[in-house]
Amino acid sequence: MTDVLLRDRLSRNGTRHGDVSYVTLAVVDAAAGRRFYRDVLGWRYAAGQLEEQGNQVEEVIPQVGLWPSTTWAEGVEPGAIIGWRVDDVARAAEAVRALGGTASEPEERPYGLESECTDGHGLRFWLHQLPPPGEPAGPNGERHGDISYVALRVADLERAARLFSGVLGWAVPPHPEHAGVQVEGPVPMTGMSEGAPGALLCFRVDDIDGAVERVGTAGGSAGPIEARPYGLQARCVDDQGVEFYLHQLS
């Protein structure tokens, strides 16, 4: 298990309560998804502890797995579903319920304890109580293909801020009504804004020009490359309609 959870001694599923522990990338066709992200980001895959189809992305931080949304669970739309590391999953699940969300009773998995949750307003997520972590990974990935940022979309920003602050210990700075906010604490870096509930992933790349070209070659689409204070970014959509960003960071 240690070999799976670490990369060069760095934890692939967070080190602190509230960090991202795992990302499920739900796609209509898992085989097509593997090809797309292999061609664009260089991802390599292996079998997981719960499935043998080879949908687990090797080495990427945080850990990512591709799952066919149409057969995996009723009502799951293509896109990212986030899991977060917690110190005490039973207590965290109770906090989710007390703050208006839903949480299943924790179950033992090969990798630790897990509770399947919602925020009560359409956002799905997991809580994970996992084995002791390795050394902390960087806040926005260190290698090409790592997740550089998580953009969390919620139906009600104020309500979500209360829930995730209470459950995961996030610090949410004061912000204008309905404006997006940068969350303080979790790794990878995370922001929240109002919108259709879900999570949008941003991926670190070494050469954004080449990565944008590969998106088109692989059947996706990419918007223009834009300069930001933190580097260059391009808004993209994969060949199954999942939106994501590419980041070449300064």
Secondary structure, DSSP 8 states (H G I E B T S, - for coil): -HHHHEETTEESS-SSTTSEEEEEEEES-HHHHHHHHHHHH---EE--SS--SS-EESS-SS-EEEEEHHHHSTT--SEEEEEEE-S-HHHHHHHHHHTT-EE---EEETTEEEEEEE-SSS-EEEEEE-S---B---TT-SSTTSEEEEEEEES-HHHHHHHHHHHH--B-----TT--EEEBS-SS-EEEEESSSEEEEEEE-S-HHHHHHHHHHTT-EE---EEETTEEEEEEE-TTS-EEEEEEE-
